Amino acid sequence: MKTEPNQSLIPTIGALIVMLIVAPLVATTTLVCCHPDWGGGVEQAIFDIPIMALFGLITVPLWPTYIPAIVLTPLMMRRVAAWQSFHSTPLPVVILFSMIIGSLFGVLILAPVIVMSIHHNEGLYRDWIFAGAVSGAVTLTCICVIHRRSGPG
């Protein structure tokens, strides 16, 4: 007898993949776009962005906010995905709300580095805020789409 993979794990695994790969890559890419002088051009940035994203994942100041987000987001999204309204609301509306909510949480998650950068470099904190907002918006939107495609919880 062939067994089906647990369908409820698929969106959870998808959310974890997005949070561990897409979110740091988007945040790093946003920072590099804000500071094109940080690298040796586009060719070098292509190699630097994944390395910088990996470094961001292992940076201790982010652990108090990022680790809870990695744990809580899949749990919260399972609850949200169980709501009938999540699946009956038009997708553009879900995307809009996920972008707004995601951008707020993205800034919250990057709050430790935002605070640390306030005193180190003029204006760098604004770039971190922007990177958090963009990364959070993209990440939560991807996670919501994954949960919508997987069907009701």
N, CA, C and O of each residue as an XYZ file, in Angstrom:
612
protein
N       0.835     -1.178      0.000
C       0.000      0.000      0.000
C       0.883      1.244      0.000
O       1.743      1.411      0.864
N       0.658      2.101     -0.968
C       1.451      3.316     -1.097
C       0.863      4.400     -0.190
O      -0.348      4.619     -0.168
N       1.748      5.078      0.562
C       1.273      6.131      1.463
C       1.559      7.495      0.855
O       2.598      7.710      0.230
N       0.626      8.407      1.048
C       0.770      9.777      0.577
C       1.571     10.586      1.594
O       1.431     10.368      2.798
N       2.409     11.516      1.132
C       3.093     12.380      2.104
C       2.059     13.217      2.845
O       1.006     13.550      2.302
N       2.365     13.543      4.057
C       1.449     14.335      4.868
C       1.284     15.706      4.229
O       2.213     16.514      4.224
N       0.088     15.967      3.686
C      -0.166     17.207      2.955
C      -0.020     18.440      3.835
O       0.303     19.520      3.340
N      -0.252     18.290      5.131
C      -0.139     19.454      5.999
C       1.318     19.858      6.222
O       1.588     20.984      6.638
N       2.249     18.958      5.950
C       3.664     19.295      6.101
C       4.227     20.055      4.903
O       5.222     20.767      5.030
N       3.609     19.909      3.769
C       4.133     20.537      2.556
C       4.180     22.062      2.686
O       5.226     22.648      2.407
N       3.083     22.743      3.103
C       3.207     24.197      3.249
C       4.153     24.611      4.383
O       4.787     25.663      4.303
N       4.250     23.803      5.423
C       5.169     24.109      6.515
C       6.614     24.036      6.032
O       7.422     24.916      6.330
N       6.926     22.996      5.296
C       8.271     22.857      4.740
C       8.542     23.982      3.748
O       9.638     24.542      3.720
N       7.542     24.311      2.935
C       7.690     25.423      1.996
C       7.964     26.737      2.702
O       8.811     27.519      2.271
N       7.235     26.979      3.801
C       7.442     28.213      4.571
C       8.848     28.264      5.144
O       9.490     29.314      5.122
N       9.328     27.145      5.652
C      10.686     27.110      6.214
C      11.741     27.358      5.146
O      12.718     28.068      5.383
N      11.546     26.779      3.986
C      12.488     26.985      2.884
C      12.508     28.459      2.475
O      13.571     29.042      2.262
N      11.319     29.048      2.369
C      11.240     30.464      1.999
C      11.930     31.326      3.051
O      12.666     32.252      2.710
N      11.695     31.027      4.325
C      12.281     31.847      5.384
C      13.786     31.674      5.500
O      14.486     32.608      5.893
N      14.291     30.505      5.168
C      15.726     30.256      5.311
C      16.529     30.563      4.047
O      17.748     30.722      4.117
N      15.864     30.647      2.900
C      16.587     30.909      1.657
C      16.156     32.227      1.020
O      16.986     33.100      0.767
N      14.854     32.368      0.763
C      14.374     33.557      0.046
C      14.550     34.822      0.880
O      15.063     35.822      0.378
N      14.133     34.793      2.143
C      14.186     35.997      2.984
C      15.595     36.580      3.086
O      15.765     37.777      2.857
N      16.624     35.773      3.424
C      17.963     36.370      3.504
C      18.492     36.847      2.148
O      19.206     37.846      2.074
N      18.139     36.131      1.080
C      18.602     36.553     -0.245
C      17.956     37.872     -0.661
O      18.617     38.739     -1.233
N      16.669     38.019     -0.373
C      15.985     39.269     -0.723
C      16.526     40.428      0.116
O      16.766     41.514     -0.412
N      16.718     40.206      1.408
C      17.243     41.265      2.271
C      18.636     41.691      1.812
O      18.931     42.883      1.728
N      19.478     40.724      1.522
C      20.844     41.031      1.080
C      20.853     41.722     -0.272
O      21.597     42.681     -0.481
N      20.036     41.240     -1.182
C      19.956     41.873     -2.501
C      19.484     43.319     -2.377
O      19.989     44.204     -3.067
N      18.517     43.552     -1.498
C      18.032     44.915     -1.279
C      19.145     45.806     -0.741
O      19.305     46.942     -1.188
N      19.917     45.291      0.220
C      21.031     46.079      0.760
C      22.075     46.381     -0.309
O      22.596     47.494     -0.374
N      22.376     45.401     -1.137
C      23.369     45.610     -2.197
C      22.845     46.617     -3.220
O      23.612     47.419     -3.752
N      21.542     46.577     -3.495
C      20.965     47.558     -4.421
C      21.007     48.966     -3.823
O      21.155     49.948     -4.551
N      20.877     49.062     -2.505
C      20.972     50.369     -1.842
C      22.407     50.881     -1.820
O      22.638     52.087     -1.724
N      23.364     49.973     -1.908
C      24.786     50.338     -1.849
C      25.543     49.646     -2.985
O      26.298     48.704     -2.743
N      25.347     50.102     -4.202
C      26.046     49.449     -5.322
C      27.562     49.568     -5.232
O      28.282     48.841     -5.916
N      28.053     50.479     -4.392
C      29.496     50.658     -4.233
C      30.110     49.602     -3.320
O      31.328     49.594     -3.145
N      29.318     48.718     -2.735
C      29.829     47.699     -1.818
C      30.583     46.586     -2.527
O      31.385     45.891     -1.904
N      30.348     46.411     -3.775
C      30.981     45.288     -4.466
C      31.734     45.749     -5.686
O      31.889     46.943     -5.944
N      32.194     44.771     -6.423
C      32.953     45.046     -7.632
C      32.097     44.945     -8.874
O      32.561     44.454     -9.904
N      30.873     45.393     -8.802
C      29.984     45.346     -9.955
C      29.005     44.193     -9.860
O      28.987     43.444     -8.883
N      28.195     44.068    -10.893
C      27.128     43.061    -10.907
C      27.698     41.648    -10.833
O      27.173     40.799    -10.112
N      28.764     41.399    -11.574
C      29.336     40.051    -11.592
C      29.780     39.626    -10.195
O      29.544     38.490     -9.786
N      30.412     40.523     -9.473
C      30.872     40.205     -8.130
C      29.702     40.080     -7.166
O      29.714     39.224     -6.282
N      28.694     40.926     -7.329
C      27.525     40.893     -6.438
C      26.802     39.548     -6.527
O      26.269     39.066     -5.528
N      26.781     38.947     -7.702
C      26.124     37.651     -7.875
C      26.757     36.609     -6.957
O      26.061     35.731     -6.446
N      28.050     36.697     -6.747
C      28.734     35.765     -5.849
C      28.663     36.211     -4.398
O      28.618     35.378     -3.492
N      28.653     37.515     -4.172
C      28.662     38.039     -2.807
C      27.309     37.903     -2.103
O      27.270     37.660     -0.897
N      26.213     38.053     -2.825
C      24.890     38.047     -2.201
C      24.604     36.742     -1.465
O      24.174     36.800     -0.313
N      24.817     35.563     -2.061
C      24.558     34.330     -1.293
C      25.450     34.197     -0.054
O      25.002     33.712      0.985
N      26.701     34.626     -0.164
C      27.610     34.555      0.985
C      27.152     35.509      2.079
O      27.150     35.152      3.257
N      26.764     36.726      1.691
C      26.259     37.685      2.669
C      24.956     37.197      3.297
O      24.726     37.413      4.487
N      24.102     36.541      2.513
C      22.840     36.018      3.045
C      23.108     34.918      4.068
O      22.468     34.878      5.119
N      24.040     34.038      3.771
C      24.406     32.988      4.717
C      24.981     33.588      5.993
O      24.658     33.143      7.094
N      25.822     34.585      5.845
C      26.383     35.264      7.009
C      25.273     35.894      7.847
O      25.321     35.860      9.076
N      24.274     36.467      7.179
C      23.153     37.062      7.892
C      22.376     36.050      8.713
O      21.892     36.361      9.801
N      22.260     34.838      8.189
C      21.548     33.783      8.927
C      22.279     33.372     10.196
O      21.646     33.018     11.190
N      23.600     33.415     10.171
C      24.351     32.958     11.338
C      24.791     34.108     12.243
O      25.540     33.906     13.199
N      24.316     35.322     11.931
C      24.663     36.478     12.748
C      23.872     36.438     14.051
O      22.641     36.446     14.044
N      24.578     36.397     15.143
C      23.967     36.255     16.469
C      22.944     37.346     16.800
O      21.914     37.020     17.390
N      23.167     38.628     16.456
C      22.171     39.643     16.832
C      20.765     39.388     16.284
O      19.786     39.858     16.865
N      20.651     38.659     15.187
C      19.327     38.372     14.628
C      18.636     37.186     15.289
O      17.421     37.040     15.151
N      19.353     36.355     15.986
C      18.755     35.141     16.542
C      17.559     35.403     17.448
O      16.582     34.658     17.364
N      17.577     36.429     18.320
C      16.418     36.636     19.197
C      15.120     36.965     18.453
O      14.031     36.773     18.994
N      15.229     37.455     17.229
C      14.015     37.761     16.469
C      13.776     36.758     15.340
O      12.629     36.420     15.048
N      14.841     36.283     14.707
C      14.672     35.420     13.539
C      14.301     33.989     13.917
O      13.458     33.380     13.258
N      14.906     33.451     14.949
C      14.576     32.079     15.356
C      13.117     31.971     15.790
O      12.431     31.046     15.355
N      12.611     32.885     16.636
C      11.171     32.806     16.949
C      10.287     32.955     15.701
O       9.244     32.309     15.600
N      10.699     33.796     14.762
C       9.916     33.954     13.535
C       9.888     32.665     12.726
O       8.855     32.305     12.162
N      11.014     31.975     12.669
C      11.076     30.715     11.928
C      10.188     29.651     12.586
O       9.602     28.815     11.897
N      10.094     29.686     13.905
C       9.259     28.722     14.626
C       7.781     29.111     14.558
O       6.925     28.264     14.302
N       7.484     30.393     14.789
C       6.094     30.829     14.918
C       5.365     31.003     13.589
O       4.162     30.752     13.518
N       6.054     31.421     12.546
C       5.378     31.672     11.267
C       4.665     30.439     10.722
O       3.491     30.543     10.367
N       5.315     29.274     10.639
C       4.572     28.103     10.152
C       3.384     27.737     11.050
O       2.337     27.318     10.555
N       3.545     27.896     12.360
C       2.438     27.592     13.271
C       1.268     28.546     13.063
O       0.114     28.123     13.000
N       1.573     29.820     12.958
C       0.516     30.810     12.747
C      -0.132     30.647     11.373
O      -1.345     30.801     11.235
N       0.665     30.339     10.370
C       0.103     30.178      9.027
C      -0.785     28.939      8.930
O      -1.735     28.927      8.148
N      -0.496     27.908      9.703
C      -1.393     26.744      9.721
C      -2.764     27.147     10.232
O      -3.784     26.697      9.711
N      -2.787     28.000     11.257
C      -4.072     28.481     11.795
C      -4.788     29.363     10.784
O      -5.991     29.218     10.566
N      -4.051     30.276     10.169
C      -4.653     31.181      9.186
C      -5.172     30.380      7.992
O      -6.259     30.653      7.482
N      -4.395     29.394      7.551
C      -4.796     28.587      6.399
C      -6.040     27.742      6.685
O      -6.704     27.279      5.757
N      -6.355     27.543      7.967
C      -7.559     26.785      8.320
C      -8.827     27.631      8.189
O      -9.933     27.090      8.153
N      -8.671     28.947      8.118
C      -9.826     29.829      7.973
C     -10.381     29.716      6.554
O      -9.629     29.740      5.580
N     -11.672     29.595      6.453
C     -12.317     29.554      5.140
C     -12.110     30.881      4.404
O     -11.938     30.901      3.185
N     -12.129     31.985      5.153
C     -11.980     33.299      4.521
C     -10.607     33.475      3.863
O     -10.476     34.226      2.896
N      -9.589     32.789      4.379
C      -8.258     32.864      3.773
C      -8.295     32.315      2.351
O      -7.608     32.821      1.463
N      -9.095     31.283      2.143
C      -9.170     30.651      0.821
C     -10.242     31.272     -0.069
O     -10.172     31.150     -1.292
N     -11.232     31.933      0.525
C     -12.295     32.528     -0.283
C     -12.024     33.985     -0.649
O     -12.635     34.512     -1.578
N     -11.127     34.633      0.063
C     -10.756     36.018     -0.260
C      -9.994     36.012     -1.588
O      -9.156     35.140     -1.815
N     -10.280     36.977     -2.465
C      -9.541     37.019     -3.742
C      -8.025     37.088     -3.502
O      -7.551     37.772     -2.595
N      -7.298     36.376     -4.324
C      -5.844     36.300     -4.168
C      -5.157     37.666     -4.163
O      -4.247     37.863     -3.357
N      -5.540     38.621     -5.018
C      -4.880     39.935     -4.945
C      -5.038     40.613     -3.576
O      -4.135     41.323     -3.133
N      -6.159     40.402     -2.917
C      -6.366     40.978     -1.586
C      -5.456     40.293     -0.573
O      -4.861     40.954      0.278
N      -5.348     38.968     -0.665
C      -4.456     38.219      0.227
C      -3.014     38.679      0.010
O      -2.267     38.862      0.971
N      -2.632     38.863     -1.230
C      -1.272     39.321     -1.537
C      -1.027     40.711     -0.970
O       0.027     40.964     -0.385
N      -1.980     41.608     -1.135
C      -1.824     42.966     -0.606
C      -1.648     42.950      0.911
O      -0.735     43.579      1.445
N      -2.532     42.225      1.598
C      -2.421     42.170      3.057
C      -1.147     41.469      3.505
O      -0.533     41.880      4.490
N      -0.738     40.417      2.797
C       0.489     39.719      3.189
C       1.706     40.598      2.962
O       2.672     40.513      3.720
N       1.681     41.438      1.940
C       2.804     42.356      1.714
C       2.885     43.405      2.824
O       3.972     43.720      3.307
N       1.739     43.941      3.223
C       1.723     44.962      4.275
C       2.158     44.355      5.610
O       3.037     44.889      6.285
N       1.536     43.240      5.981
C       1.864     42.595      7.259
C       3.297     42.084      7.240
O       4.025     42.231      8.222
N       3.704     41.485      6.127
C       5.067     40.973      6.010
C       6.109     42.065      6.115
O       7.158     41.860      6.725
N       5.839     43.229      5.528
C       6.825     44.309      5.611
C       6.985     44.793      7.047
O       8.094     45.116      7.475
N       5.890     44.846      7.786
C       5.975     45.257      9.194
C       6.768     44.237     10.013
O       7.625     44.611     10.814
N       6.481     42.960      9.813
C       7.210     41.936     10.553
C       8.662     41.823     10.098
O       9.539     41.502     10.901
N       8.922     42.083      8.821
C      10.304     42.077      8.341
C      11.150     43.132      9.035
O      12.299     42.878      9.395
N      10.582     44.310      9.223
C      11.294     45.370      9.942
C      11.481     44.963     11.403
O      12.541     45.193     11.985
N      10.456     44.362     11.989
C      10.554     43.913     13.380
C      11.649     42.852     13.543
O      12.408     42.885     14.512
N      11.728     41.930     12.610
C      12.738     40.867     12.673
C      14.148     41.453     12.550
O      15.074     40.981     13.209
N      14.311     42.470     11.717
C      15.636     43.078     11.551
C      15.905     44.190     12.563
O      16.927     44.870     12.477
N      15.009     44.376     13.507
C      15.169     45.452     14.506
C      16.531     45.442     15.198
O      17.107     46.514     15.386
N      17.074     44.286     15.587
C      18.398     44.337     16.250
C      19.492     44.978     15.391
O      20.292     45.763     15.899
N      19.534     44.651     14.098
C      20.580     45.249     13.258
C      20.230     46.683     12.888
O      21.123     47.493     12.640
N      18.943     47.004     12.849
C      18.546     48.393     12.605
C      19.040     49.261     13.755
O      19.630     50.319     13.536
N      18.797     48.809     14.977
C      19.239     49.569     16.148
C      20.762     49.665     16.188
O      21.310     50.727     16.483
N      21.449     48.560     15.893
C      22.920     48.578     15.904
C      23.484     49.522     14.847
O      24.538     50.122     15.057
N      22.801     49.660     13.722
C      23.339     50.481     12.631
C      23.054     51.967     12.802
O      23.613     52.784     12.071
N      22.205     52.333     13.741
C      21.873     53.751     13.937
C      23.122     54.554     14.287
O      23.284     55.681     13.820
N      23.987     53.995     15.090
C      25.160     54.738     15.556
C      26.414     54.498     14.719
O      27.424     55.169     14.928
N      26.373     53.568     13.789
C      27.588     53.213     13.053
C      27.766     53.950     11.740
O      28.893     54.272     11.364
N      26.697     54.218     11.046
C      26.852     54.797      9.722
C      25.623     55.646      9.413
O      24.489     55.203      9.594
N      25.853     56.838      8.957
C      24.767     57.762      8.610
C      23.858     57.142      7.553
O      24.288     56.865      6.433
N      22.620     56.933      7.915
C      21.631     56.455      6.965
C      21.579     54.961      6.748
O      20.654     54.483      6.090
N      22.527     54.195      7.269
C      22.513     52.751      7.055
C      21.273     52.111      7.669
O      20.758     51.128      7.135
N      20.794     52.646      8.768
C      19.606     52.089      9.409
C      18.400     52.149      8.464
O      17.552     51.257      8.486
N      18.321     53.201      7.634
C      17.210     53.295      6.666
C      17.279     52.172      5.654
O      16.247     51.642      5.242
N      18.481     51.804      5.249
C      18.644     50.706      4.300
C      18.232     49.376      4.934
O      17.627     48.532      4.273
N      18.559     49.193      6.214
C      18.145     47.980      6.915
C      16.623     47.943      7.060
O      16.014     46.883      6.919
N      16.011     49.085      7.340
C      14.545     49.137      7.422
C      13.940     48.750      6.075
O      13.006     47.951      6.015
N      14.471     49.311      5.011
C      13.989     49.001      3.664
C      14.196     47.525      3.344
O      13.304     46.881      2.792
N      15.365     46.981      3.685
C      15.647     45.569      3.427
C      14.676     44.677      4.205
O      14.190     43.680      3.670
N      14.392     45.024      5.450
C      13.440     44.248      6.241
C      12.045     44.304      5.663
O      11.343     43.293      5.612
N      11.638     45.496      5.224
C      10.298     45.649      4.660
C      10.151     44.857      3.355
O       9.156     44.159      3.155
N      11.129     44.970      2.487
C      11.067     44.254      1.207
C      11.123     42.751      1.443
O      10.326     42.004      0.877
N      12.053     42.307      2.267
C      12.200     40.879      2.525
C      10.944     40.304      3.192
O      10.471     39.234      2.809
N      10.413     41.006      4.177
C       9.203     40.530      4.847
C       8.011     40.466      3.917
O       7.231     39.515      3.964
N       7.864     41.482      3.068
C       6.749     41.504      2.124
C       6.833     40.336      1.143
O       5.839     39.651      0.902
N       8.003     40.114      0.587
C       8.190     39.010     -0.369
C       8.008     37.662      0.326
O       7.346     36.769     -0.203
N       8.595     37.521      1.505
C       8.563     36.250      2.221
C       7.145     35.856      2.617
O       6.715     34.737      2.337
N       6.415     36.757      3.263
C       5.061     36.403      3.702
C       4.135     36.193      2.512
O       3.238     35.351      2.568
N       4.338     36.940      1.445
C       3.530     36.723      0.249
C       3.770     35.327     -0.318
O       2.822     34.631     -0.679
N       5.022     34.922     -0.396
C       5.335     33.560     -0.883
C       4.705     32.501      0.022
O       4.139     31.521     -0.461
N       4.805     32.704      1.328
C       4.257     31.739      2.275
C       2.736     31.661      2.145
O       2.164     30.571      2.190
N       2.088     32.797      1.986
C       0.627     32.798      1.824
C       0.214     32.096      0.534
O      -0.760     31.343      0.519
N       0.937     32.338     -0.529
C       0.620     31.673     -1.804
C       0.817     30.161     -1.671
O       0.006     29.388     -2.182
N       1.874     29.736     -0.996
C       2.100     28.313     -0.775
C       0.918     27.708     -0.023
O       0.427     26.642     -0.396
N       0.465     28.373      1.020
C      -0.662     27.862      1.801
C      -1.966     27.895      1.000
O      -2.798     27.000      1.147
N      -2.152     28.901      0.166
C      -3.353     28.948     -0.670
C      -3.355     27.815     -1.669
O      -4.393     27.197     -1.906
N      -2.197     27.530     -2.264
C      -2.107     26.467     -3.279
C      -2.289     25.081     -2.671
O      -2.728     24.149     -3.345
N      -1.947     24.955     -1.389
C      -2.063     23.637     -0.760
C      -3.486     23.310     -0.337
O      -3.781     22.173      0.032
N      -4.359     24.293     -0.389
C      -5.764     24.065     -0.058
C      -6.041     24.284      1.421
O      -5.127     24.534      2.208
N      -7.312     24.187      1.787
C      -7.678     24.389      3.202
C      -6.995     23.392      4.108
O      -6.819     22.223      3.765
N      -6.599     23.901      5.318
C      -5.898     23.071      6.298
C      -6.724     21.928      6.704
O      -6.295     21.117      7.526
